[in-house]
Amino acid sequence: MLMYEKSGGNDMTRIYCCITGIVLLLFLANFGPIHAAGGESVLKVGSADKLTNILRTLDWDHEGPYTAKGVCLSEDIEITRSFTLAAKDVVVPAECSKRDDCRKAVTMVIPKDMKGVKCVRIENVLGTEHCVQVDLAEKSIFRLRGKLVDTHPWTYNFIPVVELVQASVDGCQPGELQCTRDKTCWKSFNSYCRYCLERSVTTCACENEKGLLPDRTSCSFFISGDLMCLGKCRDGQCVADDERCR
């Protein structure tokens, strides 16, 4: 334990430091931060309860074709013993609870071929299959992201989704773009441009992996979940004629 040993030290200071040491040890016992290759921190988790507690601390993103900002991710998480996580046990984020147009039940998204992670139960939501129960194997490593996915113009405007993301120490698949800042992988340049580079939708509509698209190139961008704007590139920006898109 941490102790204050200086001669003549204050008793209250010794007590405070002792308590601080106990709290730190309890935290390490629950989550066990270690360091992976490259110095990244890893949280060691051995139960569904501890995993859902981590989800409670996350800031949930808004996600739609019009969003352009960095994503919020947990640290790398290593599963120390196999267990099952059910979506029904994940608390709906407060913002979703306050909205009449947000589905009051969480679903999950799992990348294809993620090692040690298997969806064992699916549910049809708005005509699309969503994972609602997942088996997590011992030694599997991943990160978590909470997001409110825009589903305009369906029954719900938003669905709360827990996304399992590859660990920061994992590499991207061939053809994917890796964000240097957070080691996320993106299949399309437009998504990489908006979520990694954090450029506007009008800018990303007139860029690709090679740079700016020529002026007068046809382009498109979304300003809401159900309104796409059509235009032409001009000085690196997608300019639309529709006044709603300006």
N, C-alpha and C positions, 0 to 999 in steps of 0.2 A: 504494500500500500504506500501511497504517497504520504510522507511525513515531513513536518517542518522541524528540523533539528537544530537550528541556530540557537546558540546559548542565549538564554534570556528571552526566548521567543514567547509570543502571546499564546495562551492556552486556547483561545478561540480560533486562532489561526491554525493550530495543530488539528483541532477538531474539524475545521472546514476542509483542510487538505485531506484528512482521512476519509471524510464523507465523499469528497470528490473522487478519490481513488476507488472507493467501493462502487459508485455509480458507473465509473468507466469500466470496471471489471464486469459488472452486470451487462453493460451494453455489448462488450466484446463476447461475452458468453452467448448472447442471443443472436448476434449477427456475424461475429467473427471476421472482421475485415482483414484480408490478407492482401498481398500485392502480387498481381499477375505479371506476365512478361510485359515490358514497356512501362512498368510502374503504375498500371491502372489498378484501382481499388476493386476488391471483390467482396460481396456480402455472402456469407455462407448461411444457407437457409435449409431447415430440415422439416418444415411442416407447412400446411396450407394456411394456418392462422398467421404465421410470421410473414408469409408472402402477401396475404391480404392486408396486413398492417403496413407493409411497404407501399402498397397501392394507395392506401389512405393518405400518404404523405406526398403523393405526386401532384404536380400541377397538370391538369388535363388540357390538351390542345383542342382548338377547333380545327377541323380538317375538311376542306372542300377544294374544288378546282380553282377557287379564287383566293385561297390563303397563301401568304408569302412571308414566312417567318421560320426561325429555327424551331426544332422540336424539343420537347422536354422528355428526358430519359432518366431512368434509374441508373445506378452503377451496375457493373456486371454482378450477376447473381449466380452462385454455384449451389446446386441442390446436393445436400449431404446425405439424404436418404429419400428413397422413392415415395411419392405420394400423389394424390389426385387433387386437382383444383377445379372446383365447379364455379361457373360464372355467377350462379345465384348467390354465392357467398361473398361476392365482391360488392361493396357498398357503392351505390350510384352516387357520382359526385354531386356536391351541393348545388352547383349551377344547373345541372340537369333536373334535380328535384324541384327547383323553383320554376321551371319552365313547363307550360302546358303542352308544348309541342315536342317534348323529349321523351323517348321511350324509357320507362322506369324499370328497365332490366338490362344488364350488361351482357355483351357477347365477347368472343375472343377471336383474334386473327393470329394464325401461326404460319410463318414462312414455310414454303415447301422444302421437305427434306431436312428440317432442323433436327440435329442429332439429339436423341434422348427426350424428344417431345412428341407426343402423339395425341391427336384429337380422338376421343372415344365416344363422343355424343354430339350430334348436330341438331340444329333447330332451324326451321324455315322462317326467315324474317324478311318481309316485303319481297317475297319471291326469290330470295337468295339464301343459300345454306350458310349458316354461321355456326362456329364451334361454341359449345356451351359447357364442355367438360374435357379436361386434358390430363393425361398421365405424364408426370415429370419423373424421369429416371435419375438415379443417383449419378452425380458427376456431370450432369447436363449444365451448361452455362449459357446465359442469355441476359438481355436487359428487358425492362418493361416500359411501355408507353401507354398512357391513358389518353383517349381522344374522343371528342364528340364529333361524329361523322355526319356531315350534312347530307340528307337524303331527299331534299326537295325534288319534286312536289308530292311526296308520298304521304301516307297516313301520319307518320312522324316526320318532323323536320330534322331531327337529330337522333342518333343512336349512340349510346355510350359503348365504346369498344376498348378492350384491353389488347394491345398488340405486343406480341413477343418479338423482340428485335435481336439480331445476331449480336454476340458479345463484341466488345470493342477490340478484343485481341484476335477476332476472326477476320479473315480476308473476304473480299467481295467475289462474287461469281464472275466468270468471263463475260465481258460486255457491260458490266455494271460500273457505275461511277461512285467512287468513295469520297465522302466528305472528310476533309482533313481535320476539321474542328471536332467532330464527334464520332468519326469512324462509322457513320451510317452508310448504307449502300442504296443506290437509286438506279432503277431500270431505265428511266427516261431522263433526258436532259432537262425537260421542262420541270419535273419534280425536283431534280437536283438544283436547278437554278432558283426555284422558289424557296425550298426548305433548307438548302445548305448555303447558297450564296445570298439568300434573302433578298433577291431582287424582285421588283414589282411584276405583276402578271403581264402588264403591257410590254415590259422590257423582255421578259423571258419568252414571250410569244414571237419575238424577232431575233432570237439567238439560237444557236445550236452548238455542238461540241467544237466547231471550227471558228465560232465568233459570230459577229453581227450578220444578219441576212440582208441582202441587197434591198435598197428602197423599192417600193411598189410590189414587194413579195406579199402574197395573200397571207393573212394571219388571223388568229382568233384568240379570244380570252374570255374568261367568265368573270362577272361582277357579283354573281350570287349563285346559289346552288342550281337554279333553273333558268338562268339567262346568260347565253353565250353571245359575245359581240364579234362581228366579222369586220375586218378592216384591211388596211395595207400598211406595210412597214414604212416608217419615215424617220430617218435619223435615229435608228435603233429603238423606236417605239411603235407599237401597233396602234394605229389611229383608226377609229371607227366613225362612220357617218351618223349612226344612231345617237341622238342626244342623251339617251339614258346611259350610254357607255362612256361619257366624258366626265 
